[in-house]
Amino acid sequence: MTEKKPQSLPMTATEQRDIKAVLHRVKRAALARHTKGAAGGGVWSLGAAVIAVLILAPIVSVIWIALNPTENIWPHLISTTLPRYLSNTAVLALGVGALSAAVGGGAAWLISMYRFPGSRALEWLLLLPLAIPAYVGAYALVDFLDYSGPLQIALRETFGWGSARDYWFPQVRSRGAAIIVLAASLYPYAYLLARAAFREQSGGSYEVARALGAGPWGLFWRVGLPLARPAIVAGAAIAMMETVADFGVVDYFGVQTLTTGIFTTWLEAGNAGGAAQIALLILAVVMGLLAVEKFGRKNQRFYQSARHSRPIVKLHAKGAGAWAMTALCAVPFVIGFILPVAVMAGHALANPDAWFGKGLIRALSNTMTVAGLASVITVCLALFMVYGVRLTGRRLPRLLLPITTIGYAAPGAVLAVGILIPLAALDHWGADQWLAITGTDPGLVLTGSATAIVLAYLVRFFAIAQGAVDAAFGRVPPSLPMAARSLGRTAGGALTSVYLRLMRGSIGSALLLVFVDSVKELPATMLLRPFNYETLATRVHEKASLENLGDASPAALLVMLVGLAAVGLLAKTNLGAKGSQL
């Protein structure tokens, strides 16, 4: 007996109208959600574009002022000081780059390939010079090696020399000494990248080379160095960019470079257009070095076979060779970290009253204020921009995002030119308008406060915050924010309830890194600070320039302590996963 299938009853006209009404409401709700999402994406996209314009504005300003100066001093510069500026800058950059590559690459090779006394400790101790601003290292080296320093005093007492005419000693305040100081402070860039490249190589390559008769030097020159050369070149290029941007070391040693030329042309000659022209030249040099660094990173790819590659097995060095390795790795650490800390700590202990010196607390307060504001604003804007670019599918914000990293390559003195001149014009215009409307003079609100300093830090270190935030976004599983959006969360709601909860560690790291770099920044702070406004960095420079290291030492130690926090974070990030590779 077959079972009859139930037949559906025909719908009435009323039921058909109800179903159509429900479908219409669903369609309208979906359209409303789509329109709201598009509008929200437009807001995020517009905000990202505004932030990009803010970051790029100082660079564009420098180019505009340099190409449209009120007084063209190129002929005068070319016939007088520009060749000296260029030659000194080129010699310093090449010298620091070569020395940083040799020291950083050599130390990375020894640490990666051998076990020797102190190798475990030196693996992270070699990072510590990053915590020491180069200008502090310059003050310490001069204090230690100068005629009245402990080394020459000990030599005179040991050999019975009465004066400088009785013996020869190399000139301390010289271009060569500046190269040594800068390289001792900047070699960790090459060391970090080279060590990572050596650790990524397969141990099988070295085993084959040893089987073919290659000794220690053959392994380095024929296998290790060719594979790690792009990383070493990239690290050396970063060191060269920092050298071109340096002001504290070259000013203290009396070496005239393009950066000191900006100060001389602007502050002493009163020619802002000429300073912008020199700044444009510096920017061109830095862009060239940045291209070299990018090219080095582009070629830093080593393809291995699909099979699991064997890690490098470190060799146990013995005898005099092992202690020679320890000495070679310890020398840059001693010059770049131990010497500055010991000299400054010695002066601080010998002058305890300096900790209560006039202006130190105010300088500390100013530093914490501007660096704290800059770090919070920079990370918040980077968070907004990266999220906005990820949220929108529009092409313009995606093209602007990588361009905003150019601020980190621009020296502080260059940014100061691009910020102060247009900001001062805006400040005067606003004051004139307010005076015309209210009859009261508000003064210079922007350039008369720390606003310009905070803006310079924002532009200079935006790339650090952007990189950290972008990497943190990439580690969040896409399914989590998608689930939040499907439950009715807006784009802002998904950011606060999902992303920020999972990215707290990365955001904290970005805040710390921007804060530390802001504390150490010297040239932009010196050019943009209001009258009688001191930070720790400017206090150290001014006191040391007057040969008063006793009063400079407390501020220098505070700057170094802040720098150690960032280096500790860097060491934890880069050395935390070494485990089985040791």
RODO-2510 file (C-alpha; in nm, 4 decimals, decimal comma):
residues 582
     n   res          X          Y          Z
     1     m     0,0000     0,0000     0,0000
     2     t     0,1620     0,3254    -0,1087
     3     e     0,1685     0,6219     0,1261
     4     k     0,0263     0,9426    -0,0135
     5     k     0,2445     1,2504     0,0059
     6     p     0,0858     1,5459     0,1804
     7     q    -0,0023     1,8209    -0,0587
     8     s     0,0743     2,1799     0,0276
     9     l    -0,2187     2,4094     0,0587
    10     p    -0,2254     2,7149    -0,1649
    11     m    -0,1275     3,0419     0,0088
    12     t    -0,3840     3,3035     0,0504
    13     a    -0,3339     3,6563    -0,0804
    14     t    -0,2792     3,7834     0,2747
    15     e     0,0008     3,5310     0,3392
    16     q     0,1710     3,6228     0,0121
    17     r     0,1624     3,9909     0,1064
    18     d     0,3123     3,9129     0,4508
    19     i     0,6001     3,7122     0,3000
    20     k     0,6772     3,9874     0,0502
    21     a     0,6785     4,2420     0,3313
    22     v     0,9221     4,0310     0,5353
    23     l     1,1554     3,9862     0,2362
    24     h     1,1401     4,3589     0,1676
    25     r     1,2342     4,4404     0,5280
    26     v     1,5249     4,1920     0,5171
    27     k     1,6490     4,3454     0,1934
    28     r     1,6251     4,6972     0,3375
    29     a     1,8125     4,5906     0,6544
    30     a     2,0889     4,4303     0,4469
    31     l     2,1147     4,7416     0,2305
    32     a     2,1296     4,9608     0,5425
    33     r     2,4080     4,7477     0,6910
    34     h     2,6012     4,7628     0,3638
    35     t     2,5593     5,1412     0,3403
    36     k     2,6616     5,1863     0,7039
    37     g     2,9659     4,9643     0,6543
    38     a     3,0644     5,1549     0,3406
    39     a     3,0246     5,4856     0,5235
    40     g     3,2289     5,3535     0,8148
    41     g     3,4971     5,2302     0,5782
    42     g     3,4992     5,5733     0,4177
    43     v     3,5621     5,7377     0,7552
    44     w     3,8509     5,5038     0,8312
    45     s     3,9905     5,5531     0,4809
    46     l     3,9665     5,9313     0,5081
    47     g     4,1308     5,9259     0,8505
    48     a     4,4173     5,7127     0,7184
    49     a     4,4715     5,9583     0,4328
    50     v     4,4735     6,2563     0,6727
    51     i     4,7333     6,0873     0,8954
    52     a     4,9505     6,0104     0,5915
    53     v     4,9347     6,3760     0,4838
    54     l     5,0350     6,4843     0,8359
    55     i     5,3382     6,2533     0,8323
    56     l     5,4503     6,3519     0,4828
    57     a     5,3887     6,7269     0,5196
    58     p     5,7317     6,8137     0,6727
    59     i     5,9150     6,6298     0,3946
    60     v     5,7110     6,8081     0,1282
    61     s     5,7697     7,1357     0,3126
    62     v     6,1480     7,0899     0,3013
    63     i     6,1387     7,0206    -0,0706
    64     w     5,9157     7,3241    -0,1383
    65     i     6,1248     7,5653     0,0710
    66     a     6,4485     7,4371    -0,0823
    67     l     6,3195     7,4811    -0,4374
    68     n     6,1657     7,8233    -0,3653
    69     p     6,4106     8,0008    -0,1306
    70     t     6,3929     8,3731    -0,0608
    71     e     6,7677     8,3833    -0,1164
    72     n     6,9524     8,1240    -0,3221
    73     i     7,2843     8,0561    -0,1485
    74     w     7,3830     7,7509    -0,3546
    75     p     7,6623     7,9397    -0,5359
    76     h     7,8013     8,0633    -0,2052
    77     l     7,7779     7,7196    -0,0424
    78     i     7,9402     7,5458    -0,3394
    79     s     8,2318     7,7890    -0,3428
    80     t     8,2893     7,7860     0,0348
    81     t     8,1635     7,5262     0,2830
    82     l     7,9581     7,2702     0,0911
    83     p     8,2571     7,0657    -0,0370
    84     r     8,3851     7,0369     0,3210
    85     y     8,0412     6,9377     0,4473
    86     l     8,0068     6,6736     0,1773
    87     s     8,3559     6,5281     0,2135
    88     n     8,3346     6,5016     0,5920
    89     t     7,9884     6,3456     0,5732
    90     a     8,1025     6,0954     0,3099
    91     v     8,4172     5,9968     0,5028
    92     l     8,2213     5,9557     0,8260
    93     a     7,9423     5,7545     0,6648
    94     l     8,1778     5,5232     0,4757
    95     g     8,4074     5,4796     0,7753
    96     v     8,1243     5,4028     1,0157
    97     g     7,9568     5,1724     0,7644
    98     a     8,2753     4,9727     0,7015
    99     l     8,3690     4,9509     1,0706
   100     s     8,0149     4,8581     1,1761
   101     a     8,0008     4,5862     0,9110
   102     a     8,3393     4,4446     1,0161
   103     v     8,2683     4,4536     1,3903
   104     g     7,9023     4,3508     1,3736
   105     g     7,9513     4,0860     1,1077
   106     g     8,2649     3,9444     1,2716
   107     a     8,1055     3,9273     1,6161
   108     a     7,7930     3,7651     1,4718
   109     w     8,0075     3,4997     1,2992
   110     l     8,1991     3,4139     1,6163
   111     i     7,8844     3,4048     1,8303
   112     s     7,6987     3,1885     1,5771
   113     m     7,9760     2,9392     1,5001
   114     y     8,1823     2,8932     1,8179
   115     r     8,1587     2,8331     2,1894
   116     f     8,4192     3,0260     2,3846
   117     p     8,4459     3,1777     2,7334
   118     g     8,1657     3,4290     2,7814
   119     s     7,9958     3,3610     2,4467
   120     r     7,6513     3,3088     2,6017
   121     a     7,6675     3,6406     2,7872
   122     l     7,8245     3,8308     2,4989
   123     e     7,5439     3,7223     2,2673
   124     w     7,3147     3,9760     2,4337
   125     l     7,5782     4,2073     2,5851
   126     l     7,6757     4,3064     2,2318
   127     l     7,3302     4,4678     2,1974
   128     l     7,3735     4,7040     2,4939
   129     p     7,5533     4,9873     2,3057
   130     l     7,2161     5,0579     2,1407
   131     a     7,1084     5,1985     2,4774
   132     i     7,3861     5,4591     2,4745
   133     p     7,3292     5,7711     2,2622
   134     a     7,6318     5,8298     2,0432
   135     y     7,6845     6,1803     2,1816
   136     v     7,7190     6,0383     2,5362
   137     g     7,9842     5,8001     2,4063
   138     a     8,1680     6,0959     2,2539
   139     y     8,1750     6,2864     2,5838
   140     a     8,2990     5,9775     2,7678
   141     l     8,5752     5,9006     2,5162
   142     v     8,7107     6,2562     2,5245
   143     d     8,6994     6,2638     2,9039
   144     f     8,8915     5,9354     2,9229
   145     l     9,1535     6,0059     2,6529
   146     d     9,2024     6,3825     2,6846
   147     y     9,5191     6,5395     2,8272
   148     s     9,3546     6,5732     3,1670
   149     g     9,1948     6,2290     3,1452
   150     p     9,2960     5,9242     3,3477
   151     l     9,4820     5,7498     3,0633
   152     q     9,7258     6,0298     2,9833
   153     i     9,7705     6,1093     3,3524
   154     a     9,8675     5,7457     3,4123
   155     l    10,1116     5,7552     3,1186
   156     r    10,2815     6,0707     3,2463
   157     e    10,3128     5,9325     3,5969
   158     t    10,4430     5,5965     3,4737
   159     f    10,7087     5,7301     3,2362
   160     g    10,7893     6,0566     3,4125
   161     w    10,6754     6,2838     3,1301
   162     g    10,6223     6,6437     3,2337
   163     s    10,4060     6,7825     2,9543
   164     a    10,2469     6,7028     2,6183
   165     r    10,5729     6,8010     2,4424
   166     d    10,7467     6,4971     2,5936
   167     y    10,5332     6,2376     2,4162
   168     w    10,3006     6,1876     2,1221
   169     f     9,9327     6,1079     2,1651
   170     p     9,6701     6,0922     1,8898
   171     q     9,4291     6,3828     1,8566
   172     v     9,1125     6,2973     2,0460
   173     r     8,8708     6,5488     1,8945
   174     s     8,9087     6,4354     1,5356
   175     r     8,7197     6,2801     1,2495
   176     g     8,8754     5,9402     1,3192
   177     a     8,7608     5,9477     1,6804
   178     a     8,4105     6,0398     1,5625
   179     i     8,4097     5,7315     1,3369
   180     i     8,5110     5,5083     1,6296
   181     v     8,2453     5,6513     1,8604
   182     l     7,9666     5,6265     1,6035
   183     a     8,0649     5,2743     1,4997
   184     a     8,0774     5,1625     1,8642
   185     s     7,7227     5,2884     1,9068
   186     l     7,5781     5,1662     1,5762
   187     y     7,7451     4,8305     1,5042
   188     p     7,4574     4,6378     1,6770
   189     y     7,2428     4,7001     1,3665
   190     a     7,4848     4,4968     1,1539
   191     y     7,5324     4,2465     1,4368
   192     l     7,1592     4,1755     1,4704
   193     l     7,0956     4,1255     1,1001
   194     a     7,4147     3,9271     1,0399
   195     r     7,3544     3,6957     1,3345
   196     a     7,0018     3,6247     1,2123
   197     a     7,1388     3,5450     0,8655
   198     f     7,4066     3,3102     1,0036
   199     r     7,1555     3,1282     1,2252
   200     e     6,9186     3,0699     0,9309
   201     q     7,1868     2,8934     0,7282
   202     s     7,2002     2,5142     0,7077
   203     g     7,4731     2,3276     0,8909
   204     g     7,5018     2,0931     0,5954
   205     s     7,6733     2,3633     0,3847
   206     y     7,9528     2,3948     0,6388
   207     e     7,9882     2,0198     0,6767
   208     v     8,0364     1,9848     0,3015
   209     a     8,2901     2,2702     0,2992
   210     r     8,4875     2,1082     0,5824
   211     a     8,4831     1,7745     0,3983
   212     l     8,6364     1,9534     0,0993
   213     g     8,9207     2,0837     0,3129
   214     a     8,8032     2,4331     0,4037
   215     g     8,9462     2,5702     0,7269
   216     p     8,7958     2,8361     0,9581
   217     w     8,8865     3,1253     0,7252
   218     g     8,7667     2,9339     0,4202
   219     l     8,4318     2,8655     0,5848
   220     f     8,3885     3,2340     0,6580
   221     w     8,5046     3,3788     0,3249
   222     r     8,3573     3,1144     0,0921
   223     v     8,0365     3,0061     0,2678
   224     g     7,9294     3,2276     0,5573
   225     l     8,0098     3,5749     0,4246
   226     p     7,8563     3,5356     0,0748
   227     l     7,5289     3,4126     0,2264
   228     a     7,5164     3,6821     0,4955
   229     r     7,6459     3,9700     0,2803
   230     p     7,2991     4,1206     0,2086
   231     a     7,2195     4,1295     0,5811
   232     i     7,5541     4,2883     0,6671
   233     v     7,5119     4,5486     0,3917
   234     a     7,1632     4,6320     0,5208
   235     g     7,2954     4,6777     0,8752
   236     a     7,5839     4,8934     0,7537
   237     a     7,3427     5,1087     0,5516
   238     i     7,1326     5,1725     0,8631
   239     a     7,4468     5,2731     1,0526
   240     m     7,5429     5,5085     0,7701
   241     m     7,1964     5,6705     0,7729
   242     e     7,2269     5,7319     1,1465
   243     t     7,5736     5,8777     1,0906
   244     v     7,4459     6,1242     0,8309
   245     a     7,1706     6,2263     1,0742
   246     d     7,4021     6,2674     1,3748
   247     f     7,4610     6,6090     1,5279
   248     g     7,5834     6,5586     1,8848
   249     v     7,9040     6,3670     1,8048
   250     v     8,0200     6,5751     1,5093
   251     d     7,9399     6,9013     1,6849
   252     y     8,1363     6,7980     1,9943
   253     f     8,4330     6,6822     1,7878
   254     g     8,4234     6,9908     1,5670
   255     v     8,3653     6,7975     1,2422
   256     q     8,1666     7,0055     0,9949
   257     t     7,9048     6,7904     0,8218
   258     l     7,5812     6,8529     0,6352
   259     t     7,3864     6,8331     0,9623
   260     t     7,6007     7,0933     1,1379
   261     g     7,5678     7,3008     0,8210
   262     i     7,1903     7,3243     0,8803
   263     f     7,2508     7,4671     1,2286
   264     t     7,5167     7,7092     1,1042
   265     t     7,3176     7,8329     0,8035
   266     w     6,9899     7,8640     0,9930
   267     l     7,0844     7,9786     1,3417
   268     e     7,4026     8,1751     1,2738
   269     a     7,3489     8,3049     0,9193
   270     g     6,9707     8,3371     0,9594
   271     n     6,9022     8,1838     0,6184
   272     a     6,6131     7,9385     0,6445
   273     g     6,6065     7,8754     0,2691
   274     g     6,9735     7,7802     0,2684
   275     a     6,9138     7,5452     0,5609
   276     a     6,6293     7,3850     0,3645
   277     q     6,8570     7,3397     0,0639
   278     i     7,1158     7,1604     0,2774
   279     a     6,8340     6,9574     0,4344
   280     l     6,7186     6,8548     0,0871
   281     l     7,0714     6,7396     0,0069
   282     i     7,0801     6,5341     0,3281
   283     l     6,7436     6,3856     0,2383
   284     a     6,8768     6,2820    -0,1028
   285     v     7,1801     6,1145     0,0590
   286     v     6,9621     5,9311     0,3113
   287     m     6,7210     5,8160     0,0407
   288     g     7,0152     5,6693    -0,1464
   289     l     7,1308     5,4828     0,1639
   290     l     6,7733     5,3689     0,2262
   291     a     6,7616     5,2261    -0,1251
   292     v     7,0824     5,0336    -0,0509
   293     e     6,9297     4,9000     0,2718
   294     k     6,6091     4,7946     0,0955
   295     f     6,8104     4,6272    -0,1788
   296     g     7,0084     4,4374     0,0826
   297     r     6,6924     4,3150     0,2536
   298     k     6,5408     4,2241    -0,0824
   299     n     6,8339     3,9944    -0,1571
   300     q     6,8297     3,8478     0,1941
   301     r     6,6581     3,5283     0,0864
   302     f     6,8150     3,1878     0,1199
   303     y     6,6201     2,8934    -0,0128
   304     q     6,6701     2,5554     0,1452
   305     s     6,5642     2,2121     0,0347
   306     a     6,2237     2,0803     0,1277
   307     r     6,3822     1,8424     0,3785
   308     h     6,4446     1,9646     0,7302
   309     s     6,7827     2,1377     0,7320
   310     r     7,0335     2,0573     1,0022
   311     p     7,1125     2,3438     1,2411
   312     i     7,4654     2,4744     1,2718
   313     v     7,6604     2,2865     1,5371
   314     k     7,8835     2,5272     1,7269
   315     l     8,2480     2,4323     1,7611
   316     h     8,4194     2,4451     2,0998
   317     a     8,7157     2,6805     2,0768
   318     k     9,0104     2,6005     2,3026
   319     g     9,3294     2,7598     2,4263
   320     a     9,4526     3,0994     2,3231
   321     g     9,2161     3,1107     2,0248
   322     a     8,9131     3,0885     2,2508
   323     w     9,0302     3,3763     2,4674
   324     a     9,1154     3,5776     2,1561
   325     m     8,7528     3,5373     2,0426
   326     t     8,6345     3,6580     2,3816
   327     a     8,8602     3,9636     2,3573
   328     l     8,7501     4,0481     2,0028
   329     c     8,3822     4,0372     2,0986
   330     a     8,4397     4,2225     2,4257
   331     v     8,6236     4,5232     2,2750
   332     p     8,3213     4,6813     2,1002
   333     f     8,1075     4,6152     2,4071
   334     v     8,3628     4,7853     2,6323
   335     i     8,4003     5,0904     2,4062
   336     g     8,0308     5,1215     2,3253
   337     f     7,8827     5,0513     2,6690
   338     i     8,1234     5,0016     2,9595
   339     l     8,3281     5,3168     2,8934
   340     p     8,0325     5,5614     2,8707
   341     v     7,8572     5,4094     3,1715
   342     a     8,1760     5,4038     3,3817
   343     v     8,2728     5,7632     3,2972
   344     m     7,9261     5,9041     3,3588
   345     a     7,8759     5,6998     3,6758
   346     g     8,2151     5,8136     3,8033
   347     h     8,1265     6,1796     3,7524
   348     a     7,7844     6,1261     3,9109
   349     l     7,9401     5,9665     4,2191
   350     a     8,2058     6,2364     4,2430
   351     n     7,9414     6,5111     4,2170
   352     p     7,6383     6,3914     4,4151
   353     d     7,5040     6,7464     4,4329
   354     a     7,4502     6,7337     4,0560
   355     w     7,1439     6,5136     4,1139
   356     f     6,9852     6,8135     4,2815
   357     g     7,1167     7,0627     4,0275
   358     k     6,9025     7,3453     3,9034
   359     g     6,6947     7,2427     3,6045
   360     l     6,7421     6,8645     3,6207
   361     i     6,3942     6,7916     3,7562
   362     r     6,2410     7,0331     3,5057
   363     a     6,4343     6,8695     3,2212
   364     l     6,3182     6,5272     3,3385
   365     s     5,9576     6,6477     3,3589
   366     n     5,9746     6,8047     3,0118
   367     t     6,1258     6,4875     2,8694
   368     m     5,8596     6,2635     3,0209
   369     t     5,5867     6,4992     2,8987
   370     v     5,6914     6,5371     2,5349
   371     a     5,8120     6,1775     2,4948
   372     g     5,4991     6,0425     2,6645
   373     l     5,2647     6,2536     2,4530
   374     a     5,4551     6,1687     2,1362
   375     s     5,4484     5,7938     2,2049
   376     v     5,0750     5,7841     2,2869
   377     i     4,9742     6,0020     1,9910
   378     t     5,2051     5,8184     1,7503
   379     v     5,0822     5,4714     1,8452
   380     c     4,7152     5,5795     1,8393
   381     l     4,7519     5,7313     1,4931
   382     a     4,9435     5,4271     1,3684
   383     l     4,6690     5,2030     1,5066
   384     f     4,3987     5,4079     1,3352
   385     m     4,5848     5,4221     1,0043
   386     v     4,6801     5,0547     0,9843
   387     y     4,3296     4,9458     1,0806
   388     g     4,1755     5,1892     0,8354
   389     v     4,3937     5,0610     0,5510
   390     r     4,3113     4,7004     0,6381
   391     l     3,9408     4,7806     0,6621
   392     t     3,9054     4,9651     0,3334
   393     g     3,9684     4,8231    -0,0084
   394     r     4,0607     5,1584    -0,1585
   395     r     4,3898     5,1902    -0,3343
   396     l     4,5097     5,5332    -0,2183
   397     p     4,5422     5,4512     0,1544
   398     r     4,7239     5,1289     0,0702
   399     l     4,9722     5,3236    -0,1405
   400     l     5,0231     5,5880     0,1299
   401     l     5,0873     5,3416     0,4128
   402     p     5,4439     5,2374     0,3145
   403     i     5,5335     5,5943     0,2149
   404     t     5,4744     5,7177     0,5701
   405     t     5,7817     5,5225     0,6852
   406     i     6,0017     5,7806     0,5128
   407     g     5,9904     5,9938     0,8271
   408     y     6,2173     5,7514     1,0120
   409     a     6,4819     5,7879     0,7428
   410     a     6,4694     6,1684     0,7601
   411     p     6,7200     6,3144     1,0097
   412     g     6,5814     6,5188     1,2970
   413     a     6,7423     6,8376     1,1686
   414     v     6,5708     6,7928     0,8310
   415     l     6,2329     6,7440     0,9946
   416     a     6,2913     7,0498     1,2118
   417     v     6,3337     7,2641     0,9008
   418     g     6,0185     7,1203     0,7449
   419     i     5,8138     7,1687     1,0621
   420     l     5,9273     7,4954     1,2186
   421     i     5,9167     7,7265     0,9157
   422     p     5,5561     7,6532     0,8047
   423     l     5,4402     7,6087     1,1653
   424     a     5,5832     7,9486     1,2610
   425     a     5,4049     8,1104     0,9661
   426     l     5,0778     7,9439     1,0705
   427     d     5,1351     8,0509     1,4299
   428     h     5,1891     8,4165     1,3371
   429     w     4,8869     8,4166     1,1064
   430     g     4,6649     8,2681     1,3768
   431     a     4,7911     8,5185     1,6346
   432     d     4,7228     8,8086     1,3955
   433     q     4,3696     8,6852     1,3288
   434     w     4,2968     8,6429     1,6981
   435     l     4,4373     8,9893     1,7709
   436     a     4,2174     9,1433     1,5008
   437     i     3,9040     8,9711     1,6342
   438     t     3,9499     9,0003     2,0114
   439     g     4,2057     9,2776     2,0507
   440     t     4,4308     9,0538     2,2647
   441     d     4,7592     8,8965     2,1614
   442     p     4,7595     8,5207     2,2344
   443     g     5,1301     8,4829     2,1619
   444     l     5,2821     8,1957     1,9678
   445     v     5,0710     7,8991     2,0701
   446     l     5,2321     7,6336     1,8479
   447     t     5,5995     7,7288     1,8286
   448     g     5,5978     7,8822     2,1757
   449     s     5,5151     7,5443     2,3307
   450     a     5,6329     7,1870     2,2915
   451     t     5,3825     7,1203     2,0103
   452     a     5,6486     7,1329     1,7402
   453     i     5,8704     6,8878     1,9319
   454     v     5,5857     6,6387     1,9700
   455     l     5,5039     6,6721     1,5992
   456     a     5,8675     6,6079     1,5068
   457     y     5,8781     6,2954     1,7235
   458     l     5,5507     6,1808     1,5669
   459     v     5,6845     6,2113     1,2125
   460     r     6,0296     6,0758     1,2984
   461     f     5,9164     5,7614     1,4791
   462     f     5,5819     5,6866     1,3149
   463     a     5,7439     5,4032     1,1189
   464     i     5,8356     5,2216     1,4429
   465     a     5,4784     5,2312     1,5720
   466     q     5,3337     5,1464     1,2326
   467     g     5,5573     4,8426     1,1906
   468     a     5,4780     4,7062     1,5372
   469     v     5,1030     4,7627     1,4992
   470     d     5,0889     4,6182     1,1469
   471     a     5,2720     4,3038     1,2600
   472     a     5,0335     4,2712     1,5562
   473     f     4,7277     4,2962     1,3298
   474     g     4,8717     4,0219     1,1112
   475     r     4,8898     3,7832     1,4079
   476     v     4,5164     3,8122     1,4907
   477     p     4,3109     3,5294     1,3303
   478     p     4,0668     3,6869     1,0789
   479     s     3,7844     3,4653     1,2043
   480     l     3,7657     3,6502     1,5384
   481     p     3,6839     4,0014     1,4069
   482     m     3,4586     3,8458     1,1417
   483     a     3,2636     3,6732     1,4176
   484     a     3,2360     4,0011     1,6068
   485     r     3,1046     4,1807     1,2968
   486     s     2,8505     3,9040     1,2311
   487     l     2,7191     3,9563     1,5860
   488     g     2,6481     4,3211     1,5123
   489     r     2,9741     4,4879     1,6168
   490     t     3,0812     4,7926     1,4204
   491     a     3,4336     4,8352     1,2865
   492     g     3,5255     5,0358     1,5959
   493     g     3,3620     4,7776     1,8190
   494     a     3,5613     4,4958     1,6604
   495     l     3,8790     4,7016     1,7118
   496     t     3,8177     4,7595     2,0825
   497     s     3,6645     4,4229     2,1734
   498     v     3,8859     4,1915     1,9669
   499     y     4,2017     4,3480     1,8269
   500     l     4,3079     4,5655     2,1203
   501     r     4,2587     4,2829     2,3692
   502     l     4,4890     4,0563     2,1670
   503     m     4,7441     4,3257     2,0778
   504     r     4,8149     4,4750     2,4203
   505     g     5,1693     4,3387     2,4353
   506     s     5,2628     4,4666     2,0895
   507     i     5,1066     4,8063     2,1552
   508     g     5,2992     4,8326     2,4814
   509     s     5,6226     4,7486     2,2996
   510     a     5,5511     5,0146     2,0362
   511     l     5,4840     5,2740     2,3076
   512     l     5,8129     5,1892     2,4774
   513     l     6,0207     5,2012     2,1592
   514     v     5,8791     5,5366     2,0470
   515     f     5,9220     5,6763     2,3991
   516     v     6,2878     5,5704     2,4199
   517     d     6,3800     5,7095     2,0783
   518     s     6,2029     6,0353     2,1650
   519     v     6,4044     6,0659     2,4863
   520     k     6,7330     6,0261     2,2969
   521     e     6,6477     6,2574     2,0026
   522     l     6,8787     6,5622     2,0059
   523     p     6,8913     6,7707     1,6813
   524     a     6,5144     6,8073     1,6312
   525     t     6,4700     6,8939     1,9989
   526     m     6,7430     7,1579     1,9897
   527     l     6,5982     7,3310     1,6847
   528     l     6,2306     7,3137     1,7813
   529     r     6,2278     7,3699     2,1571
   530     p     6,0928     7,6991     2,2903
   531     f     6,3208     7,9446     2,4663
   532     n     6,4557     7,8121     2,7984
   533     y     6,2967     7,4690     2,7417
   534     e     6,5261     7,1807     2,8386
   535     t     6,5008     6,8057     2,7977
   536     l     6,7452     6,5460     2,9243
   537     a     6,9122     6,5204     2,5830
   538     t     6,9603     6,8963     2,5420
   539     r     7,0803     6,9280     2,9026
   540     v     7,3458     6,6610     2,8478
   541     h     7,4632     6,8310     2,5285
   542     e     7,4772     7,1804     2,6737
   543     k     7,6574     7,0789     2,9930
   544     a     7,9047     6,8593     2,8063
   545     s     7,9717     7,1341     2,5508
   546     l     8,0797     7,3521     2,8458
   547     e     8,3120     7,0699     2,9628
   548     n     8,0910     7,0231     3,2691
   549     l     8,0431     6,6464     3,2724
   550     g     7,9730     6,6557     3,6442
   551     d     7,6409     6,8296     3,5860
   552     a     7,5764     6,6397     3,2621
   553     s     7,6228     6,2924     3,4131
   554     p     7,2861     6,2562     3,5966
   555     a     7,0881     6,3429     3,2848
   556     a     7,3091     6,1128     3,0752
   557     l     7,2554     5,8226     3,3143
   558     l     6,8794     5,8766     3,3071
   559     v     6,8813     5,8698     2,9257
   560     m     7,0870     5,5495     2,9302
   561     l     6,8518     5,3833     3,1792
   562     v     6,5577     5,4556     2,9512
   563     g     6,7537     5,3159     2,6570
   564     l     6,8284     4,9956     2,8474
   565     a     6,4555     4,9271     2,8747
   566     a     6,4236     4,9225     2,4962
   567     v     6,7348     4,7080     2,4524
   568     g     6,5984     4,4639     2,7091
   569     l     6,2794     4,4360     2,5062
   570     l     6,4828     4,3884     2,1882
   571     a     6,6964     4,1184     2,3490
   572     k     6,3868     3,9377     2,4769
   573     t     6,2306     3,9466     2,1311
   574     n     6,5410     3,8395     1,9375
   575     l     6,7049     3,6015     2,1835
   576     g     6,4006     3,4525     2,3519
   577     a     6,3616     3,1701     2,1005
   578     k     6,7227     3,0623     2,0806
   579     g     6,6775     2,7424     2,2890
   580     s     6,7773     2,4556     2,0680
   581     q     6,9921     2,6676     1,8449
   582     l     7,2615     2,7194     2,1073
***
